[in-house]
Amino acid sequence: MVATDPRMLGPGVDAGSGPAARPLRVDDPFLRSVGGTPLVPLSRLVESAGGEFELWAKAEFLNPTGSVKDRAAFGIVRQAIAEGRLDAGRTLIDASSGNTAVAYAMLGARLGFGVEIVLPRNAHPSQLERLRAFGARLVFTDPLESTDGSQREARRRATEDPLHYFYSDQYNNPANPDAHYASTGPEIWHQSGGRVTHFVAGVGTGGTITGTGRYLKEQRASLAVVGVEPAGPMHGLEGLKHLPTALRPSTYDERIVDRTVRVETEEAETMRGRLARLEGLEVGMSAAAAVSASIGVGLTAPGAVIVTVLPDAGHGPAPAEDA
Ligand SMILES: Cc1ncc(COP(=O)(O)O)c(C=O)c1O
C-alpha cells in the first residue's frame, strides 16, 4: 500500500509537498505556553558577593521543552508555515546539538511535520533519547567539527533536495532574533518595570542577545548589552559559541553588543552549585556562565538593575560544594 495521507506516515517520513499537503495549525493551546517565563531575583547570590546592585534572571527552563530555544524554534516554524515554506508534506532540517533540536522535534510531533536533525555524534545521550522519543530522524557528524560541521551537512542535504526539506537554519534565520524581539524583550521590559539598565546573555546563535538587546535598547538607549562567550574554543558551556574560532552566525548582530565577557568552564561549574544552594535554581552551564558574568558586571556598576537569561536546566545535578 502506498501511504498518501501524511498522518499515516512514520516520523521523519514525508509524502512530498504539493497541493494535497495538510495545512498546519499553529494556534495551539499547548504552544501558548512558549515564553511568558518569570523574572526571578537572585538577591542571596548578590548579597553573598557583596554587591550593591539588583540581579534578575529569566527562568527559561520553564518553557515546554525546558529551554529558551522553544521561543526561537516556534518563531521560525510559525513564520515558515505562514509563508507556505513548511507544511505536513515537508521535513524541517537543521543543525543543533541540543535544545533547538528538541524544540523542533516537539513542534514537529505536535503540529504534524517531519523533523531531521544534524548533530555531532557526541551530543548528550539524554538529548538523543528525547529527540528519538519525539520521532525525529538523526544524522550524525564528526564531533571534532562541532555544530559547524553539522551546519555544513544540513545545508548540503537541503540544497540537494529542496522540495523535500525546509532548511530552518537557526544560525542565519532572522525569525530567530525576531522571536526574542517580539517576546523576550517586551517581557523583560515590563517585568522589570522599565528599570533594567544592563542585559547580559550567552551567545550561541546570538538570537537571544540580538533580538532582546535590540528591543531593550529601543526602550532605553543607554542600556548596556553584555555578551557571554566561553574563554576558549574547547569548553563545557553547552549552547555557547567561542565566536573568534567559530562559523559566525548572521543571527548575531555585534552592533547590539557593547562588550563581551569570557567565562571559564570551571567558573561556571562553581556558579552552578551556588545557584542551586543559594537560590534553589537548577540551571545549565550556559546559565551559570551568564550569572557569573552578571555578578562581575554588577560589582563594577553599583545601583545597576541587571537582567540575565537562564537558558536551560542542564544535565545532571549541580556540584554539592563550592570548588
Ligand atoms: C543552553 C543554551 N544556552 C544558551 C544558548 C544561546 O542562545 P542563542 O542561540 O539565542 O544565542 C543556547 C542556544 O542553543 C543554549 O542551548
The ligand as a Gaussian input file, in Angstrom:
#p B3LYP/6-31G(d) Opt

LIG

0 1
 C       21.853000      26.033000      26.819000
 C       21.947000      27.187000      25.890000
 N       22.374000      28.369000      26.346000
 C       22.496000      29.426000      25.537000
 C       22.187000      29.353000      24.205000
 C       22.396000      30.571000      23.333000
 O       21.228000      31.130000      22.849000
 P       21.215000      31.833000      21.445000
 O       21.284000      30.745000      20.410000
 O       19.915000      32.566000      21.384000
 O       22.396000      32.733000      21.339000
 C       21.733000      28.152000      23.700000
 C       21.435000      28.021000      22.270000
 O       21.381000      26.938000      21.737000
 C       21.600000      27.038000      24.555000
 O       21.186000      25.838000      24.104000

